[in-house]
């Protein structure tokens, strides 16, 4: 039995300790925001926060998350209010197919939490997630816009 | 009155046979305003496309898949423009293929490919909107006992002009739905459009920033089990044997399912299924292709260029005579490799077989093709199948093919009564695609003393996609589809000979975004650049006179030259390249500005793309498609390459099949939309067509090195981070 907290809710799961966090979230806890794209931590579609740090959940064994706090895109909105990064994503019409965007947004939220006004170079270094639709121009614009929004520091 | 099909069922089957993403097969004009008794409307239905609820909410049905291109917004915009409804009240829902079949294909084709969604359905969608508007006006006029011609519709309201009375759409929708639709409706003049041509908010944004379970991969059903699959690594090979005793007793195992050319493990989680699959000692019968590799296939394709007996697809004038009179002859040979589509959501499909009933949930580019494939795989009639269309995590042509649907249904049959979600690993996805075809082309051209192009011979040796999907389209050995951009090149050349060698290796090929127009223009437009240099002319000026008979091609070329300031001075070390290509009903031209370092690192300073799609529906989405084409197109040009060894694909994941990331995305991309009106072209593919040649022509300008084979990584080039 492994205990973990997902989006503020405690769960106990009966799974193998080496089962990747991604598959515990998706197939055991029915948390579908984190996506499967590559399985080898290349694409970042599975990005979630583990104690506030962005991790690629396809390559984190659930045992490494035992007793810790996992935040997924589903837990980002507070009291029905979208996170400023989500709002910036809508304002800039970032998504196309949308498949990578949960991971992009979680990575961006983590970037802004530690660096409230990132430079383009900072964005390049942090945002290594793949978007096959090529929404990068708008991702960059949305991050800059979220950085300027007053509430973004609360991430 | 609605236009009836001769036979909807036959049309359905024919349409479903169009498996590809590149070409939608439009069989017949969809019936309009046809309200069938079989319908299960969720409110008053005005035409098959529109439901208006009492609170004025307008539900517009969408028959094409949403894979990121924005159809689920653009198509409702076409309806809403004529309906005169408040755009903020519009929602959309996907059409069901089973309902489409039951209702005599009221929603027409569901194929989503070839940039067809808007251009093939704009007329009947606008007519549906206009029809519903007239029905609403008629209902209001009846209520007021006034003449309908004294009433107007505007912003979800009907106004009686003489009295100033008003009624909301929602108040008369139920009455309107009972009226006979008008036989004919007049569509608005484009100059009167309020919605079309202006950027509208996409309808799918909220779900896509909140992680909603909207993709095929997210389907969750009670009692569902999960399947992981291993397919024979050599195409066309078979499964020989798979001893599975060692899986017995392992946690979560449901079943090992043996297919003709694959093995699937079904378990209570995908991860467990996948883990167990790796333990299986599968023996494959790789067949005759186990020794093929990239070099052998390349040589097989190259031999097509040496074959003097290949068929002639076009022969204008006398090209040999032109060569004889030439002041200068120029020859070159070009090559492009196989490519993988790599949508970020790997292939997947969920299926439930219960007796002779089949239910499927799929991210597919053609729900009708999925429907037909599921019926066929299960051996049941079409009427026994239901397909639930989900959002697609990218498509790019890959999801028109139905291999994953057939597999899911076959596996579901083996665990009958339980829904099973089949999900491919990225490795399976990389190694079992329908790849963009490897192609070689040889050009020979004659220039006269003034540097004018007087004769051109093109030999094209390539794989045929049509040979696999619609072989009847190949006439006398010639696949005209494969010659796109060559046989219909916009340039006037008095003596032109085009020869075609079909060289199909064992590698499956398919439609990949922009299809042959993603590769043929690279070869043609780079060769035209070679000719301009040989003629001592500016590449833009060299092209212009040859486009005199093609004003729209010339139009975008002029537009891109103007927008980019072609000919104006550039900073030291910065160089330009230009190219053009029409495709998918639209016209595009591009200019790159780049600097190249000593070590071959390309710094892309600016990309300007001019596009004439006739009418632009949603400019913001159109701009997004230009940006998308830049990322997708440059990924192919810089790194894209699928290679083979021992009959199998060598690449396995994003570590060895590189995809552009944000650091490499050009910072300055200018989408120059120059809609000239009067026609409807595509936006999702055309902007990609001129990118590869424009970049490679800029590389020549910067370095003097002519790129005749892709990808650039094999030619000593890399790309600089842009920040």
Interface residues (C-beta under 8 A of the other chain):
Chain A: X16 X19 X20 X23 X26 X27 X28 X30 X32 X33 X34 X35 X36 X37 X38 X39 X40 X42 X43 X45 X72 X73 X74 X76 X77 X82 X86 X89 X90 X93 X94 X95 X96 X97 X98 X99 X100 X101 X102 X105 X119 X120 X121 X123 X124 X125 X127 X128 X129 X130 X131 X132 X133 X134 X135 X136 X137 X138 X139 X140
Chain B: X66 X67 X68 X69 X70 X201 X202 X204 X205 X206 X207 X208 X209 X210 X211 X212 X213 X214 X215 X217 X218 X220 X226 X251 X269 X270 X271 X272 X342 X343 X344 X345 X346 X391 X392 X393 X394 X395 X396 X423 X425 X426 X620 X624 X627 X628 X629 X630 X631 X632 X653 X654 X655 X659 X660 X661 X662 X663 X665 X667 X669 X721 X722 X723
